[in-house]
């Protein structure tokens, strides 16, 4: 299983039917005809979670004809381009949800990110390897890599590593292989540890923001009442 992204301690996982020689590949791009399984898990428990998606044709939970529900998992056989879209985990009819992943089904070329850590967004300082694959040809063909539409460089073996990433590495990446075509774009987002911890802390407590507002309001009202009472007491004393 590949940990794709975590929010509220809920994780959406992707399992492919293919062997994965790479370390922790983040596979959001797939070839037409691939089979994948999306699974939801929270602290090693899957109870109450279901997979949902939003595509150009529909928004629904895992069900025929696009998926086969299996507990908290969704089995998708023979992907087509109509399966491209946003997928996420939902708990008890919307009581909570995980963050989403973008799944793209392509015909010829795909771009995989091989992450030092399997959690997205990419952590600042990590290494990220981009790997360009074709559906039919060998996977070590020369490939050109682009960021935000501009050519970065061409790699003879079809792999490019970004070392010690920072926020300046954020953007849309794609690759192309001569005579085969180009991949769809994939976004790389970079987060510092402090930002990630802050994000997880607040999202693990969905009512904290409301609670903070209530406490702040109570404090302001209490301060006003105290000041008013002090003013009245002073007026009575010297009045």
N, C-alpha and C positions, 0 to 999 in steps of 0.2 A: 504494500500500500504506500501511497505517496501523499504526504501531508501537504495540502495545497494552501490553505489559509486558515487562520484561527482567530475567532472573535467570540466573546462570551464563553470562552473555554469550549466552544463547539467547533468541531473540525469537519470539513468536507474532504473526503479522500477520493482519489481516482486510482482504480486498478485496471491495468490493461491486460489484454490476452497475450501480449508479446513479452518475451524476456527483455530485461532492461540491463544492459551491461554498464550503463552510466550510473554514477552515484547521484541519487536523489534528483532524477529529472523531473522538472515541472512541465508536464505535458498538457498544454492547453490547446495544442493544434494536433489534429488527427487526420489520417487519410480516409477517404470514402471507403467504406467496407470494413473499417476497424470495429472492434467490439470493446466496450469499456463498462466498468461498474463504478457508479458513484455511491459512496457510503457516508453516513453521518455518524459522528461519535462525539460524546461529551464526557470527559474524565473516564474513558474506557467503558462508558455505557451508551447504548444506542436507543434506549427506550423512549418512545414518544416523538422521535425525529423522523421526518419524511423529506424526500428530495423533491424540489420544485424547479421549474424552469420558465424562462420568458424568451421566446423566439419571435421571429417576424410573423409567424402564423398563429401562435397561441401562447397563453400563460396557464399552466396547470401543474398539478402534482404528478408524480410518476404513475403512469397508467398506459394501457394499450391505446393507440398502436405504437407509441414512441418508446415506451419503456416497460419493463416487467418488475413490479415491486417485489422485494424480498426482504421483509422486515424494514429496517431503516436504510436499506440499499435499493438501488435502481439499476437494473441490468439493461444495457442498451446494445443490441446486436445489429451489425451492419449499419454503421453510421452513414447518413447522407448529409448533404449540405444544408438541408432544412433543419438539421439538428443543431446547427450553429446558434449560439445564444448564451444567455446568462443562467447559471445554475446555482442553487443555494439550498441550505437545509433549513427546514421550518419545524418548530416544536409546538405541538398541541394547537393546531389551527391558528397559528400566528402569534402565540404568546411570546415567542422569541424566535430569532433567526440568526443564522451564521452570516458571515460576509459571503460575497458571491465570487464565482469564478467565471471567466469568459471561455467558453469552449468553441473552437473553430474547426470546421471540417473542410478540408481542402482536397483538391483533386490531384495535384502533382508534387508540390513542394511544401515542406513543413519546417518550422523553426522551433527547436526545443531549447529550453534553458536548463542547464545542469547547475544546480545550486549547491553551495557549501553547506547551507542549512536548508531543510525542506520547507521552512515556513516563509510565506510571503506576507508583507513585502520583503524585499531583500534587505538584510541588515548592513548598515554602513561598515565598511572594512572587509566585507566578505568578497570572495571571488565568484564570478559568474561566468560559466562557459556557454556560449551560444553554438548550437550544432545544427547544421543545415542538411536535410535529408530529402532524397527523392523517393518516389514510391517504387520504382522499378530498377533504377541504376544503383551501383555501389554507393555506400554512405560516405566515402572519403573523397568525393569529387571536389575540385576547387570551387569555392563559393565566395561571392561578394557580400559583404555585410553593410547594412545601412542603418543610420540613426536619424529619425525625423526627416527622412527623405534624402539625406546626404550620405555619400559613400564614405565609409570608415576605411576599409581596406579589403583586399582579397586574400583569402587564406587557401593555400594549396590543398589542405586536407579537409576543408569544410568545417573547421572548428575555430572559434575565436574566444579568447578568455579576457574578461575584464577583471583586472586585479585591484583589490582593495577599493571597491566601488564607493562613490560619494554621491551626493545629491546632483552633482553635475552629470552623472551618468544616467539620470532618469530620462525616459523618452520612449518613443516607439521604434522598435527594431524589426527589421526584416532581412531576408537573405535572398539571393538569386543564384542559380546555377545555369551556366551557359547551355543553350539548346534545350533546357528543361523548363525554365520559367522562374517565377519568384514566389515566395511564401506570403501569406497574410502577415500583418504586423502584430507584434506582441509588445505590451507595455512593461517596462521595468520601473518599479517604484522603489526608492531607497528610504529606509527609516532608521533613525538612530535608536539606540536601546532605550533612552529616556522617553522618546516620543512613543515607542511601542508600549512601554510599561504604562504610560499615562493613558493611552488609548484602551488598553486591555482593562485597566482599573475602572475607567468610567463605563465601559461597555459591559463589564461584569456586574455592574450595579445600575440597572436601567432607571431606578428611581432616585439616584443620588443627586442628579441635577435639580429635580423638583424639590427634594429635601433641602438642598442648599438654599434655594429661593425662599422656602418657607421659614427656615431658620434665620435668614437675613432679614426677612420682613418682621419676624417676631422681635429681633434685636432692635430694629429701627423704631418699631412701635414702643417697645419697652424704654428705649432711650428718650423718646419724646415724652412719654408719660412721666418718667422720672424727672425730666427737666421741668415739665409743667407743674408737678407736685412741689418741687423745690421752689419754683417761682411763687406759687400760692402761699407756701409756708413762710417764705421771706416777706411777702406782702403783708400777711397777717401779723407777723412779728413786729414789723416796723411801721405797719399801717396805722 
